[in-house]
């Protein structure tokens, strides 16, 4: 029997994920605030829905890929939200990068409604999503993890368990995004320093990416930063700034001094203030460093 999944959020990441689930044989009940985005799914087996509640109606699983805490809370708890129609016993798989407090709030709301919640934030850019090469972090009940596993295996190359606390995987996601931002900042500063001393910044980036810093972040982001290649937009500067705010909030709540987090927070705040919010965060960081250095 065909299995239906609700899917909400067809942005740069959500769209390729939805396509992979369609290719795996699932029927999707899709909702997006701009409903015409669903047309980009092509001729797949899906139904367009006018509200989150409609997308949740009659499904055993619903996936959300939304960028902001408040948007996700409204989608789940608001008028015509997911909980209006989601059947008892169903599972909400949340792929969003949100605060652990929001994850716990939603987990409690689902429990009260007779459904369940699994945090499943992912690492990877849109091209990794399209290639099913995402790294999926999960936290929640073991029952929810077991139920979600066949679906998540169609989205990524590995599923990593971070315990039963609803917000655990989101702490990992925020920490990881902070590390990416910090790495982008130091690469942009180092390669700009090299450029100002008459060196080929791409050659410098290739050297470090193949030797001392032989890792995907330094190879992939390093090449983009060194080339000043800011398109296509994979992850917007305004979303990077949102994640920097989340990291700063967690540091304050847990009394964890994070001076580097303050630096990247200000870098991305400056990018948004300059009107670069819709640009890739590679531009937000890399262009910002170049402008500061006058190159």
N, C-alpha and C positions, 0 to 999 in steps of 0.2 A: 504494500500500500504506500502511496506517495506521502512523504512527510513534509508538512508545512512548517515554515519558520517565519516568524515576524522579523523584519529587518528595518531599522530606523537609522537614517543618517547616511546619505550617499555623497559624501564629500570626497576629497582626494584619496583618503584611505578606505572609506566605506564602500565606494563604488567597485574597486577591484576585488575586495573581499566578497561582496555580493555576487559578482560574476563567478568567482571560484565556487561558491556554494551552488549556484545554478548549474555550473558544469559538473558538479558532483551529484546532481540529480534531485536536489531539493526544490520544492515549490516555495517561493518567497512572497510574503505579503509585505510590500514595501511602503514605507512612508518617508517623505522628505519634505521639508518646509517649502522648497521649490520643487513641486511634483514633477515638473518636466525633466528633472535630472534622471528620473527613472527610464526615460527614453534611451539613455545611454547604455542601458543593460541589453539593448538589442532585442532579439527575438526569443529570449529565454522564457522559462516557465514562471511567470510572476504575475501578481495582481497589484495594481496601484491602489493605495488606500488614502482616504482623505483625512484621517486622524490617527494618532498613535493607538487609540482604543481599537479602531478597526483593524490595524495591523496585528494587534494582540489577540483578536477574537478567534477562539478555537484552536490556537497553536499550543504545542507542548514547550516550544522554545521561542524566546524573542531576544534578538541581539540589538544593542544600541551602540552606535559609534558617533557620539556627540562631543563637542569640543569644550563645553562650559558646564560647571556644576549646576548653575541655576537653570540652564536649558534642560539638562537631564532631569532635574527634580521636577520641573514643570511637565516634562514628557511622561514621567511616571505617575506623579501624584496629582497633577492639575486636571482641569475640566477636559473631558475626552482623552484622558491619559491612559497609559497602559493598564493600570490597576482596575479601570472600569470594566474591562472585558477579559483580562487574562484569566484563563481557567485555573482552578485550584490544582495544585501539584505541578504547575508549569514552572519553568526556569527562565529567569532573566539573566542573560550573559552580557555584562557591561564591559565594553572594550575601551571606554573613555578614560582619558587621563584626568582624574578628579581627585579631590582631597579624600583622605581616609575617613574623615568625619561624614562626608556625603555618602560614601560607600556604606558606612555603618547605619546611617539614617535610612537608606533605601533597603538595606538588608532587613532591618527591623520592620519596615513597612510591608515588605513582601511576606515576612513571617506572619504578621498579623492578618494578612489577606489570604493565607493558606498557600502561597507560592514561595519560591526561593530565589536567591540572588547569588551570582558568582562574579567576582571581580576578575577580569581577564584583559588587562592592558597589554599592549604589544610594543615591541621595539622594531623599527624598520620604516623606511620611506615608502612612498606609493609603488615604486618599482619592485620593492621586496614583497609588498602585499600582492601585487599581480603575479609574482613568481612563486607564491606560497613559501616565502623564505623569512617570514616574521618569526620573532621569538615571543612566545606567549607566556605571560606570568599570570598565575592563578592563585586566588585565595578564597576560602569559603568551606562549606561542608564537603566531606569526602563524597557523599552521595551526589552533590551537585557537580563536582569535578568528574566523577565517573560518567554521569549523564552527558556532560558537555564534551567529553573527550573526542568522540567521533566527528563532531562538528568542528572543533578547534584544530583537529588534525588536517582539515581541508584548508586551513588558513595559514599555517606556519610550519617551520622546520623543527620546532621543539616546544614542549610545554613544561614549564618549571613551576613547581609547587612551593608556595610561600606561606603555608599554614592555613588554619581555619578562621583566623580573624578576618572579617570582611574587608578591612582596609589595608591588609598587609601587602598585597600585590601593588596597591597604589603608592605606598611608601617607596617600594622598589622602583616603580616607574618614575616617580618624581626625582628620586636620587639619581637614577640613570640619566634622565634628561638634563639634570644639573651637570653631571659629568660630561655629557656631550657639549653643552654650552661652554663649560670651562675649557674643554679641549679646543673648541672652535676659537675661543678668545686667544688662547696661547699660540695656536697655529697662525691666526691672523697677525698677531703681534710679531711673531718670529719671522714670518715670510715677508712682512712689510719692512722689518729691520734689514733683512737680506736685500730687498729691493732698493732700499735707500743707500745701501753700500755698493750698488752697481751689479748685484748678482741676479741671476735668473730665478725668480721665486718658484717657478714650477720645478726647475731642476733641484732646488733645495727641498721642496716638498716631496719629490720622488725619492730623493736620498733618504730622508727621515722615514718615509712611509715604507721603505724596503729594508731598513736596518734597525735603528734604535726604537722606532715606533711602528713596528710591523704589525699593524692591526687595522681592521676595517674602518674604524672612525678616522684614523689618520690617513688612510689610503683614499677613502671615498670623499669625506668632507675636505681632507687636505687638498685634493686635486681641485675641487670646486673653489675653495678659498684662494689657492695659488693662482688659478686661471681667472679669478674674479668672474666666475660663471654663476649667475644668479637666476637663471631660468632653465627649465621650467620650475615653477614654484611647487615645491613638495610639502613644505611645512612653513606656515606663515609666521612672520616675526611677531605678530600680535598674539599668536598661540604660544610661541616661545616665551614671550613676556608673561603670559598667564601662568605657564609652568614655573617660571622664575619666581613669581609671586607665591605659588604654592610651596616651593622649596623654602622661601624666606619665612612663610607662615609656620611650616613644620619646625624650622630651626628655632623660632621664637617660642613655640609651644613646648618644645622639649629642652629649652635652654642649651642649645647646641650652637656655639659660635661658628659661623660659616662666612668668613670675610670674602672668600671668592664668590660665594653666592650673591653677596651684596654687589660685587663688581659686575657680574653678568646681568643681574637684575637691572642695574643702572644702564648698562650697554643696550639692552633691549627696550628699556623704557625710553631711552633717547631715540632709538629707531622708530618707535611708535610716535613719539613727539614730533619727529621730522616728517611724518606722513608715510613712513615705510611699512606700516602695519600689515599691508596685504602682500608685501614682498617676501621672498624666502628668508628664513632666519640666517642663512649663510650671508645674504646681503646685509641684513640687520647688523650682524657682527663684523663681517669682513669689510664692508664698505665703511662702516663706522670707524674702524681702526685706520683704514687708509685715509679717510678724511682728516682724522686727528693728526696723522703724520704728514699731511699735505701732499699725498701722492694719489 
